[in-house]
Amino acid sequence: TNYTVVVDGVKVPVEVVNRATSYVATAMIGVRKLRNLPAQAN
């Protein structure tokens, strides 16, 4: 089963496997961390 997750208007296909929710959550956290890097650098 494949789900398409929309992140900030960008559709990202996600293959659903065991603990798929954790993978998605990890991806979301990763994106947030990347966005926070410039703020921390300043």
PDBQT receptor file of N, H, CA, C and O in Angstrom, charges set to zero:
ATOM      1  N   THR A   1       0.838  -1.196   0.000  1.00  0.00    +0.000 N 
ATOM      2  CA  THR A   1       0.000   0.000   0.000  1.00  0.00    +0.000 C 
ATOM      3  C   THR A   1       0.873   1.247   0.000  1.00  0.00    +0.000 C 
ATOM      4  O   THR A   1       1.803   1.368   0.798  1.00  0.00    +0.000 OA
ATOM      5  N   ASN A   2       0.569   2.155  -0.887  1.00  0.00    +0.000 N 
ATOM      6  H   ASN A   2      -0.186   2.057  -1.535  1.00  0.00    +0.000 HD
ATOM      7  CA  ASN A   2       1.330   3.400  -0.950  1.00  0.00    +0.000 C 
ATOM      8  C   ASN A   2       0.435   4.573  -0.602  1.00  0.00    +0.000 C 
ATOM      9  O   ASN A   2      -0.699   4.660  -1.072  1.00  0.00    +0.000 OA
ATOM     10  N   TYR A   3       0.941   5.459   0.209  1.00  0.00    +0.000 N 
ATOM     11  H   TYR A   3       1.862   5.388   0.590  1.00  0.00    +0.000 HD
ATOM     12  CA  TYR A   3       0.214   6.675   0.542  1.00  0.00    +0.000 C 
ATOM     13  C   TYR A   3       0.993   7.863   0.003  1.00  0.00    +0.000 C 
ATOM     14  O   TYR A   3       2.218   7.818  -0.103  1.00  0.00    +0.000 OA
ATOM     15  N   THR A   4       0.268   8.932  -0.340  1.00  0.00    +0.000 N 
ATOM     16  H   THR A   4      -0.728   8.968  -0.254  1.00  0.00    +0.000 HD
ATOM     17  CA  THR A   4       0.957  10.143  -0.759  1.00  0.00    +0.000 C 
ATOM     18  C   THR A   4       0.790  11.166   0.340  1.00  0.00    +0.000 C 
ATOM     19  O   THR A   4      -0.327  11.581   0.650  1.00  0.00    +0.000 OA
ATOM     20  N   VAL A   5       1.896  11.570   0.928  1.00  0.00    +0.000 N 
ATOM     21  H   VAL A   5       2.804  11.233   0.676  1.00  0.00    +0.000 HD
ATOM     22  CA  VAL A   5       1.852  12.537   2.014  1.00  0.00    +0.000 C 
ATOM     23  C   VAL A   5       2.215  13.906   1.465  1.00  0.00    +0.000 C 
ATOM     24  O   VAL A   5       3.240  14.070   0.804  1.00  0.00    +0.000 OA
ATOM     25  N   VAL A   6       1.363  14.889   1.746  1.00  0.00    +0.000 N 
ATOM     26  H   VAL A   6       0.530  14.756   2.284  1.00  0.00    +0.000 HD
ATOM     27  CA  VAL A   6       1.636  16.239   1.264  1.00  0.00    +0.000 C 
ATOM     28  C   VAL A   6       2.371  17.024   2.339  1.00  0.00    +0.000 C 
ATOM     29  O   VAL A   6       1.840  17.261   3.425  1.00  0.00    +0.000 OA
ATOM     30  N   VAL A   7       3.598  17.425   2.025  1.00  0.00    +0.000 N 
ATOM     31  H   VAL A   7       4.029  17.232   1.144  1.00  0.00    +0.000 HD
ATOM     32  CA  VAL A   7       4.394  18.198   2.973  1.00  0.00    +0.000 C 
ATOM     33  C   VAL A   7       4.654  19.564   2.368  1.00  0.00    +0.000 C 
ATOM     34  O   VAL A   7       5.386  19.689   1.386  1.00  0.00    +0.000 OA
ATOM     35  N   ASP A   8       4.058  20.581   2.953  1.00  0.00    +0.000 N 
ATOM     36  H   ASP A   8       3.464  20.480   3.751  1.00  0.00    +0.000 HD
ATOM     37  CA  ASP A   8       4.223  21.948   2.452  1.00  0.00    +0.000 C 
ATOM     38  C   ASP A   8       3.869  22.037   0.975  1.00  0.00    +0.000 C 
ATOM     39  O   ASP A   8       4.576  22.682   0.200  1.00  0.00    +0.000 OA
ATOM     40  N   GLY A   9       2.777  21.390   0.587  1.00  0.00    +0.000 N 
ATOM     41  H   GLY A   9       2.203  20.866   1.217  1.00  0.00    +0.000 HD
ATOM     42  CA  GLY A   9       2.314  21.496  -0.790  1.00  0.00    +0.000 C 
ATOM     43  C   GLY A   9       3.053  20.581  -1.747  1.00  0.00    +0.000 C 
ATOM     44  O   GLY A   9       2.750  20.557  -2.940  1.00  0.00    +0.000 OA
ATOM     45  N   VAL A  10       4.024  19.824  -1.240  1.00  0.00    +0.000 N 
ATOM     46  H   VAL A  10       4.270  19.843  -0.271  1.00  0.00    +0.000 HD
ATOM     47  CA  VAL A  10       4.763  18.907  -2.106  1.00  0.00    +0.000 C 
ATOM     48  C   VAL A  10       4.346  17.487  -1.780  1.00  0.00    +0.000 C 
ATOM     49  O   VAL A  10       4.449  17.038  -0.638  1.00  0.00    +0.000 OA
ATOM     50  N   LYS A  11       3.869  16.779  -2.812  1.00  0.00    +0.000 N 
ATOM     51  H   LYS A  11       3.786  17.144  -3.740  1.00  0.00    +0.000 HD
ATOM     52  CA  LYS A  11       3.416  15.412  -2.576  1.00  0.00    +0.000 C 
ATOM     53  C   LYS A  11       4.607  14.469  -2.509  1.00  0.00    +0.000 C 
ATOM     54  O   LYS A  11       5.423  14.409  -3.430  1.00  0.00    +0.000 OA
ATOM     55  N   VAL A  12       4.695  13.734  -1.406  1.00  0.00    +0.000 N 
ATOM     56  H   VAL A  12       4.033  13.782  -0.658  1.00  0.00    +0.000 HD
ATOM     57  CA  VAL A  12       5.796  12.789  -1.237  1.00  0.00    +0.000 C 
ATOM     58  C   VAL A  12       5.227  11.386  -1.081  1.00  0.00    +0.000 C 
ATOM     59  O   VAL A  12       4.554  11.088  -0.094  1.00  0.00    +0.000 OA
ATOM     60  N   PRO A  13       5.501  10.521  -2.063  1.00  0.00    +0.000 N 
ATOM     61  CA  PRO A  13       5.003   9.147  -1.964  1.00  0.00    +0.000 C 
ATOM     62  C   PRO A  13       5.699   8.397  -0.836  1.00  0.00    +0.000 C 
ATOM     63  O   PRO A  13       6.926   8.416  -0.728  1.00  0.00    +0.000 OA
ATOM     64  N   VAL A  14       4.908   7.742  -0.003  1.00  0.00    +0.000 N 
ATOM     65  H   VAL A  14       3.912   7.728  -0.090  1.00  0.00    +0.000 HD
ATOM     66  CA  VAL A  14       5.492   7.011   1.118  1.00  0.00    +0.000 C 
ATOM     67  C   VAL A  14       5.001   5.576   1.093  1.00  0.00    +0.000 C 
ATOM     68  O   VAL A  14       3.799   5.321   1.168  1.00  0.00    +0.000 OA
ATOM     69  N   GLU A  15       5.925   4.649   0.990  1.00  0.00    +0.000 N 
ATOM     70  H   GLU A  15       6.901   4.856   0.930  1.00  0.00    +0.000 HD
ATOM     71  CA  GLU A  15       5.544   3.243   1.020  1.00  0.00    +0.000 C 
ATOM     72  C   GLU A  15       5.282   2.870   2.463  1.00  0.00    +0.000 C 
ATOM     73  O   GLU A  15       6.123   3.069   3.339  1.00  0.00    +0.000 OA
ATOM     74  N   VAL A  16       4.100   2.327   2.692  1.00  0.00    +0.000 N 
ATOM     75  H   VAL A  16       3.417   2.166   1.980  1.00  0.00    +0.000 HD
ATOM     76  CA  VAL A  16       3.720   2.010   4.057  1.00  0.00    +0.000 C 
ATOM     77  C   VAL A  16       4.311   0.672   4.472  1.00  0.00    +0.000 C 
ATOM     78  O   VAL A  16       4.039  -0.363   3.865  1.00  0.00    +0.000 OA
ATOM     79  N   VAL A  17       5.124   0.717   5.519  1.00  0.00    +0.000 N 
ATOM     80  H   VAL A  17       5.345   1.559   6.012  1.00  0.00    +0.000 HD
ATOM     81  CA  VAL A  17       5.708  -0.496   6.065  1.00  0.00    +0.000 C 
ATOM     82  C   VAL A  17       5.460  -0.468   7.554  1.00  0.00    +0.000 C 
ATOM     83  O   VAL A  17       4.751   0.409   8.048  1.00  0.00    +0.000 OA
ATOM     84  N   ASN A  18       6.033  -1.414   8.280  1.00  0.00    +0.000 N 
ATOM     85  H   ASN A  18       6.610  -2.127   7.879  1.00  0.00    +0.000 HD
ATOM     86  CA  ASN A  18       5.866  -1.405   9.725  1.00  0.00    +0.000 C 
ATOM     87  C   ASN A  18       6.420  -0.106  10.286  1.00  0.00    +0.000 C 
ATOM     88  O   ASN A  18       7.478   0.360   9.863  1.00  0.00    +0.000 OA
ATOM     89  N   ARG A  19       5.711   0.470  11.224  1.00  0.00    +0.000 N 
ATOM     90  H   ARG A  19       4.851   0.092  11.567  1.00  0.00    +0.000 HD
ATOM     91  CA  ARG A  19       6.136   1.708  11.879  1.00  0.00    +0.000 C 
ATOM     92  C   ARG A  19       6.245   2.851  10.889  1.00  0.00    +0.000 C 
ATOM     93  O   ARG A  19       7.068   3.749  11.066  1.00  0.00    +0.000 OA
ATOM     94  N   ALA A  20       5.421   2.828   9.843  1.00  0.00    +0.000 N 
ATOM     95  H   ALA A  20       4.752   2.098   9.699  1.00  0.00    +0.000 HD
ATOM     96  CA  ALA A  20       5.458   3.880   8.827  1.00  0.00    +0.000 C 
ATOM     97  C   ALA A  20       5.213   5.236   9.465  1.00  0.00    +0.000 C 
ATOM     98  O   ALA A  20       5.793   6.240   9.050  1.00  0.00    +0.000 OA
ATOM     99  N   THR A  21       4.360   5.263  10.466  1.00  0.00    +0.000 N 
ATOM    100  H   THR A  21       3.889   4.447  10.803  1.00  0.00    +0.000 HD
ATOM    101  CA  THR A  21       4.048   6.534  11.123  1.00  0.00    +0.000 C 
ATOM    102  C   THR A  21       5.292   7.134  11.748  1.00  0.00    +0.000 C 
ATOM    103  O   THR A  21       5.485   8.349  11.709  1.00  0.00    +0.000 OA
ATOM    104  N   SER A  22       6.139   6.288  12.325  1.00  0.00    +0.000 N 
ATOM    105  H   SER A  22       5.982   5.301  12.357  1.00  0.00    +0.000 HD
ATOM    106  CA  SER A  22       7.364   6.807  12.939  1.00  0.00    +0.000 C 
ATOM    107  C   SER A  22       8.289   7.375  11.880  1.00  0.00    +0.000 C 
ATOM    108  O   SER A  22       8.951   8.389  12.102  1.00  0.00    +0.000 OA
ATOM    109  N   TYR A  23       8.335   6.709  10.710  1.00  0.00    +0.000 N 
ATOM    110  H   TYR A  23       7.798   5.886  10.530  1.00  0.00    +0.000 HD
ATOM    111  CA  TYR A  23       9.195   7.192   9.634  1.00  0.00    +0.000 C 
ATOM    112  C   TYR A  23       8.728   8.557   9.166  1.00  0.00    +0.000 C 
ATOM    113  O   TYR A  23       9.538   9.458   8.950  1.00  0.00    +0.000 OA
ATOM    114  N   VAL A  24       7.415   8.709   9.009  1.00  0.00    +0.000 N 
ATOM    115  H   VAL A  24       6.757   7.977   9.185  1.00  0.00    +0.000 HD
ATOM    116  CA  VAL A  24       6.856   9.990   8.568  1.00  0.00    +0.000 C 
ATOM    117  C   VAL A  24       7.142  11.058   9.609  1.00  0.00    +0.000 C 
ATOM    118  O   VAL A  24       7.526  12.177   9.269  1.00  0.00    +0.000 OA
ATOM    119  N   ALA A  25       6.954  10.712  10.884  1.00  0.00    +0.000 N 
ATOM    120  H   ALA A  25       6.642   9.803  11.161  1.00  0.00    +0.000 HD
ATOM    121  CA  ALA A  25       7.204  11.665  11.963  1.00  0.00    +0.000 C 
ATOM    122  C   ALA A  25       8.676  12.067  11.964  1.00  0.00    +0.000 C 
ATOM    123  O   ALA A  25       9.007  13.237  12.152  1.00  0.00    +0.000 OA
ATOM    124  N   THR A  26       9.554  11.089  11.751  1.00  0.00    +0.000 N 
ATOM    125  H   THR A  26       9.285  10.138  11.598  1.00  0.00    +0.000 HD
ATOM    126  CA  THR A  26      10.990  11.374  11.719  1.00  0.00    +0.000 C 
ATOM    127  C   THR A  26      11.313  12.311  10.568  1.00  0.00    +0.000 C 
ATOM    128  O   THR A  26      12.119  13.231  10.714  1.00  0.00    +0.000 OA
ATOM    129  N   ALA A  27      10.681  12.075   9.418  1.00  0.00    +0.000 N 
ATOM    130  H   ALA A  27      10.027  11.328   9.299  1.00  0.00    +0.000 HD
ATOM    131  CA  ALA A  27      10.909  12.932   8.253  1.00  0.00    +0.000 C 
ATOM    132  C   ALA A  27      10.455  14.355   8.544  1.00  0.00    +0.000 C 
ATOM    133  O   ALA A  27      11.142  15.316   8.198  1.00  0.00    +0.000 OA
ATOM    134  N   MET A  28       9.289  14.485   9.187  1.00  0.00    +0.000 N 
ATOM    135  H   MET A  28       8.731  13.704   9.468  1.00  0.00    +0.000 HD
ATOM    136  CA  MET A  28       8.761  15.812   9.507  1.00  0.00    +0.000 C 
ATOM    137  C   MET A  28       9.694  16.534  10.466  1.00  0.00    +0.000 C 
ATOM    138  O   MET A  28       9.955  17.727  10.310  1.00  0.00    +0.000 OA
ATOM    139  N   ILE A  29      10.200  15.803  11.465  1.00  0.00    +0.000 N 
ATOM    140  H   ILE A  29       9.989  14.834  11.591  1.00  0.00    +0.000 HD
ATOM    141  CA  ILE A  29      11.118  16.402  12.441  1.00  0.00    +0.000 C 
ATOM    142  C   ILE A  29      12.401  16.826  11.731  1.00  0.00    +0.000 C 
ATOM    143  O   ILE A  29      12.959  17.885  12.020  1.00  0.00    +0.000 OA
ATOM    144  N   GLY A  30      12.862  15.993  10.801  1.00  0.00    +0.000 N 
ATOM    145  H   GLY A  30      12.408  15.133  10.566  1.00  0.00    +0.000 HD
ATOM    146  CA  GLY A  30      14.074  16.314  10.050  1.00  0.00    +0.000 C 
ATOM    147  C   GLY A  30      13.910  17.603   9.271  1.00  0.00    +0.000 C 
ATOM    148  O   GLY A  30      14.818  18.433   9.233  1.00  0.00    +0.000 OA
ATOM    149  N   VAL A  31      12.740  17.772   8.644  1.00  0.00    +0.000 N 
ATOM    150  H   VAL A  31      12.003  17.098   8.675  1.00  0.00    +0.000 HD
ATOM    151  CA  VAL A  31      12.474  18.990   7.873  1.00  0.00    +0.000 C 
ATOM    152  C   VAL A  31      12.479  20.194   8.796  1.00  0.00    +0.000 C 
ATOM    153  O   VAL A  31      13.037  21.239   8.460  1.00  0.00    +0.000 OA
ATOM    154  N   ARG A  32      11.863  20.050   9.953  1.00  0.00    +0.000 N 
ATOM    155  H   ARG A  32      11.410  19.201  10.226  1.00  0.00    +0.000 HD
ATOM    156  CA  ARG A  32      11.808  21.164  10.904  1.00  0.00    +0.000 C 
ATOM    157  C   ARG A  32      13.206  21.531  11.390  1.00  0.00    +0.000 C 
ATOM    158  O   ARG A  32      13.531  22.708  11.547  1.00  0.00    +0.000 OA
ATOM    159  N   LYS A  33      14.030  20.512  11.627  1.00  0.00    +0.000 N 
ATOM    160  H   LYS A  33      13.766  19.556  11.500  1.00  0.00    +0.000 HD
ATOM    161  CA  LYS A  33      15.398  20.768  12.091  1.00  0.00    +0.000 C 
ATOM    162  C   LYS A  33      16.178  21.524  11.023  1.00  0.00    +0.000 C 
ATOM    163  O   LYS A  33      16.918  22.459  11.329  1.00  0.00    +0.000 OA
ATOM    164  N   LEU A  34      16.006  21.111   9.755  1.00  0.00    +0.000 N 
ATOM    165  H   LEU A  34      15.404  20.352   9.506  1.00  0.00    +0.000 HD
ATOM    166  CA  LEU A  34      16.715  21.778   8.667  1.00  0.00    +0.000 C 
ATOM    167  C   LEU A  34      16.304  23.243   8.585  1.00  0.00    +0.000 C 
ATOM    168  O   LEU A  34      17.132  24.115   8.319  1.00  0.00    +0.000 OA
ATOM    169  N   ARG A  35      15.024  23.505   8.814  1.00  0.00    +0.000 N 
ATOM    170  H   ARG A  35      14.352  22.797   9.030  1.00  0.00    +0.000 HD
ATOM    171  CA  ARG A  35      14.535  24.879   8.730  1.00  0.00    +0.000 C 
ATOM    172  C   ARG A  35      15.038  25.708   9.902  1.00  0.00    +0.000 C 
ATOM    173  O   ARG A  35      15.173  26.927   9.794  1.00  0.00    +0.000 OA
ATOM    174  N   ASN A  36      15.310  25.056  11.005  1.00  0.00    +0.000 N 
ATOM    175  H   ASN A  36      15.200  24.066  11.092  1.00  0.00    +0.000 HD
ATOM    176  CA  ASN A  36      15.757  25.783  12.191  1.00  0.00    +0.000 C 
ATOM    177  C   ASN A  36      17.257  26.067  12.156  1.00  0.00    +0.000 C 
ATOM    178  O   ASN A  36      17.744  26.917  12.901  1.00  0.00    +0.000 OA
ATOM    179  N   LEU A  37      17.987  25.366  11.301  1.00  0.00    +0.000 N 
ATOM    180  H   LEU A  37      17.591  24.675  10.695  1.00  0.00    +0.000 HD
ATOM    181  CA  LEU A  37      19.435  25.550  11.238  1.00  0.00    +0.000 C 
ATOM    182  C   LEU A  37      19.835  26.999  10.961  1.00  0.00    +0.000 C 
ATOM    183  O   LEU A  37      20.685  27.533  11.674  1.00  0.00    +0.000 OA
ATOM    184  N   PRO A  38      19.252  27.657   9.946  1.00  0.00    +0.000 N 
ATOM    185  CA  PRO A  38      19.641  29.050   9.672  1.00  0.00    +0.000 C 
ATOM    186  C   PRO A  38      19.390  29.949  10.875  1.00  0.00    +0.000 C 
ATOM    187  O   PRO A  38      20.197  30.834  11.161  1.00  0.00    +0.000 OA
ATOM    188  N   ALA A  39      18.297  29.738  11.577  1.00  0.00    +0.000 N 
ATOM    189  H   ALA A  39      17.642  29.019  11.345  1.00  0.00    +0.000 HD
ATOM    190  CA  ALA A  39      17.956  30.556  12.741  1.00  0.00    +0.000 C 
ATOM    191  C   ALA A  39      19.001  30.355  13.837  1.00  0.00    +0.000 C 
ATOM    192  O   ALA A  39      19.391  31.306  14.513  1.00  0.00    +0.000 OA
ATOM    193  N   GLN A  40      19.450  29.109  14.007  1.00  0.00    +0.000 N 
ATOM    194  H   GLN A  40      19.132  28.336  13.457  1.00  0.00    +0.000 HD
ATOM    195  CA  GLN A  40      20.438  28.818  15.040  1.00  0.00    +0.000 C 
ATOM    196  C   GLN A  40      21.800  29.386  14.643  1.00  0.00    +0.000 C 
ATOM    197  O   GLN A  40      22.576  29.810  15.500  1.00  0.00    +0.000 OA
ATOM    198  N   ALA A  41      22.083  29.393  13.345  1.00  0.00    +0.000 N 
ATOM    199  H   ALA A  41      21.453  29.048  12.649  1.00  0.00    +0.000 HD
ATOM    200  CA  ALA A  41      23.371  29.897  12.863  1.00  0.00    +0.000 C 
ATOM    201  C   ALA A  41      23.473  31.387  13.148  1.00  0.00    +0.000 C 
ATOM    202  O   ALA A  41      24.551  31.906  13.439  1.00  0.00    +0.000 OA
ATOM    203  N   ASN A  42      22.331  32.070  13.058  1.00  0.00    +0.000 N 
ATOM    204  H   ASN A  42      21.456  31.648  12.822  1.00  0.00    +0.000 HD
ATOM    205  CA  ASN A  42      22.334  33.504  13.334  1.00  0.00    +0.000 C 
ATOM    206  C   ASN A  42      22.330  33.726  14.828  1.00  0.00    +0.000 C 
ATOM    207  O   ASN A  42      22.332  34.870  15.282  1.00  0.00    +0.000 OA
TER     208      ASN A  42
